[in-house]
Amino acid sequence: MKRKQIYLEEEMIKNIEQLSNSKNISQAEIIRRAIDYFFQENKMKQKDSEPLLELAGIADVDIEDGSENHDKYLYGGNLDE
């Protein structure tokens, strides 16, 4: 672990101190958990912002000409029409 010095608003300091006292854990641990939570939430939002990328590769099919004949596979019918 590395040490970092940061500037916090007075209200933040009060909230951290209160939470630290009520949970009986260090203020540093409160800050670490808050940062972890922030990054976890950010990752979830990034995933949610690109739902189509989540679908890539989800289907297990043997289609090898999908880029050429996508209309056939999407809408049905013959390729000769």
NORSUL-V361451 format. One record per residue. N is the residue number from 1. RES is the residue in three letters. PHI is phi as a letter, one per 30 degrees, with the letter a starting at -180 (none if undefined). OMEGA is omega as a letter, one per 30 degrees, with the letter a starting at -180 (NA if undefined). Layout:
n:res:phi:omega
N:RES:PHI:OMEGA
N:RES:PHI:OMEGA
This chain:
n:res:phi:omega
1:MET:none:l
2:LYS:c:l
3:ARG:d:l
4:LYS:b:l
5:GLN:c:a
6:ILE:b:l
7:TYR:c:l
8:LEU:b:l
9:GLU:d:a
10:GLU:e:a
11:GLU:d:l
12:MET:d:a
13:ILE:d:l
14:LYS:d:l
15:ASN:d:l
16:ILE:d:l
17:GLU:d:l
18:GLN:d:l
19:LEU:d:l
20:SER:e:l
21:ASN:d:a
22:SER:d:a
23:LYS:c:a
24:ASN:h:l
25:ILE:b:a
26:SER:d:l
27:GLN:d:l
28:ALA:d:l
29:GLU:d:l
30:ILE:e:a
31:ILE:d:l
32:ARG:e:l
33:ARG:d:l
34:ALA:d:l
35:ILE:d:l
36:ASP:e:l
37:TYR:d:l
38:PHE:e:a
39:PHE:d:l
40:GLN:d:l
41:GLU:d:l
42:ASN:d:l
43:LYS:d:l
44:MET:d:l
45:LYS:d:l
46:GLN:d:l
47:LYS:d:a
48:ASP:d:a
49:SER:d:l
50:GLU:b:a
51:PRO:d:l
52:LEU:d:l
53:LEU:d:l
54:GLU:d:a
55:LEU:d:a
56:ALA:e:l
57:GLY:i:a
58:ILE:d:a
59:ALA:d:l
60:ASP:c:a
61:VAL:b:a
62:ASP:c:a
63:ILE:d:l
64:GLU:c:a
65:ASP:c:a
66:GLY:d:a
67:SER:d:l
68:GLU:d:a
69:ASN:c:a
70:HIS:d:l
71:ASP:d:l
72:LYS:e:a
73:TYR:d:a
74:LEU:d:a
75:TYR:c:a
76:GLY:i:l
77:GLY:j:a
78:ASN:c:l
79:LEU:d:a
80:ASP:d:a
81:GLU:d:NA
